[in-house]
């Protein structure tokens, strides 16, 4: 019984110590679901960030947006590389 309590305690401590990362992941998932709901309701496809840019330029521009509140660059990246399910006529 004591070993079981210790394992539960270790899991709780691991989650508690990683709380900021855990909640940031959940915030990102929830934000993506909300954005995709709006996209789908308006027949505009879905937002899906490709793995090849998710940890690099996308993350860099996302941090820049959080710091400056300027969404121009991240919006352009999403528009050009992250929307699936609809074909845009580019000018």
Secondary structure, DSSP 8 states (H G I E B T S, - for coil): -HHHHHHHHHHHHHHHHTHHHHHHHHHHHHHHHHHHHHHHHTT--EE---HHHHTTHHHHHHHHHHHH---HHHHHHHHHHSEES------
